[in-house]
Amino acid sequence: MVVGDVTTGTELLIIGAGPGGYVAAIRAGQLGIDTTLVEKDAYGGTCLNHGCIPSKALISATDVAHDAREAEAMGIHADPAVDLAGMVDWKDEVVDQLTGGVEQLCKANDVNLVEGRAEFADENTVRVAHSGDGQGSESIEFEHAIVATGSRPVEVPNFEFDGEHVISSRDALALDSVPDSLVVVGAGYIGMELATVFAKLGTDVTVVEMLDDILPPYEDDVSKVVRDRAEDLGIDFFFGEAASDWEESGDGITVRTENEDGDVSEFGAEKVLVAVGRAPVTDTLNLDAVGLETDEDGFLATDDRARTDVESIFAVGDVAGEPMLAHKGMKEGEVAAEIVADEPSALDYQSVPAAVFTDPEIGTVGMTEEEAEEAGFSPVVGKFPMASSGRALTLGDTDGFTRVVADDDAGFILGAQVVAPEASELVAEFGLAIEMGATLEDVAATIHTHPTLGETVMEAVENAQGKAIHTLNR
């Protein structure tokens, strides 16, 4: 059926049904706002379909096989067979369940769902081209709009994604067989998570990175724990190397890199995974029609209410700048919807946590010691090693630590860095502490369940106070 060129209207139009967009739509629906959500691909965006959820599903499945092989010290002897296609099918079931849930929640909150690619026609109208031949287009007039179009993987010159030899993170999550060898370009969080997955599956993994270490945003002692574990898994690192080009070679490819002195190195592999970052998707929106400009990296500037320079248009999630984290986009979406509904709301980025699902995981929130000093605080630091945790010992996973940064004068908790099993969960307690303005005394006085990894939070805090029980005080 050919859909004609029709014009409809809505109070709030949201472009993009990823974490920022669908959360904004649901919140707006709860607030009684007439809301239309336009999505060109799949509900849930990159996070649910090609990023957070599928990658963590494969990480969990891979860990099951790897941990079984490595459990001889616990008296367990196993050599599980890995069926990557089966893993991917299971991962897809998880994704389908979640994306279907998003669609149902939107409908249950009276959100009008429209499939197609949207671009602005003017400050109050978007043009939506429906998917498929002969499906036509429509115009939607709006009072307010939220841009939530997310981001896409960045390509490296001479390494355009072909899905066969040069793959993106999205391609890597859909492989139906384990590659014998893999070159990973980029040692950021995406590169390190996937390098770890494939190393555990038995792939010969080489990581090349322009900088001099992995995970550049993190402190040296944090990244060192992850790098050491990765090297134990057999991952080879080559730092100070920029990927320059590649060519087919026999049954695989040869990847060439170049250092700052112009020396060229070659790495043979079955595939090359390019994971050098993500760029916001703002070039498809015809922003000129509404008088909006992006910065040189493609991001839209927003205030603490998610407003852009055009008062009726908001931007949330990856298009609104770093950090590109799903939960940051979700909160921005909530705030934008509440502002549209004239509710009192604003963003506070102080307690936005971040997690990297490497082995071990990294969880951070708030300030590092250096950042606290630069902000004018007199920081005090407490640290508890996982090797002293009874629970970590029972898990057979004792690399890493829990560290807290607090203001030495008032005792307020300012930040934390955790590199440990379940660090992504542990850091939540510190996030709550920062949000509530809790002090070291508050957390130290909180009785933590024994034996748990959560005790390391209490122990790190007590270490900062100079009264740790299960480790030497500073």
Order of alpha helices (4+ residues) and beta strands (2+ residues): beta-alpha-beta-alpha-alpha-alpha-beta-beta-beta-beta-beta-beta-alpha-beta-alpha-beta-alpha-beta-beta-beta-beta-beta-beta-beta-alpha-beta-beta-alpha-beta-alpha-beta-beta-alpha-alpha-alpha
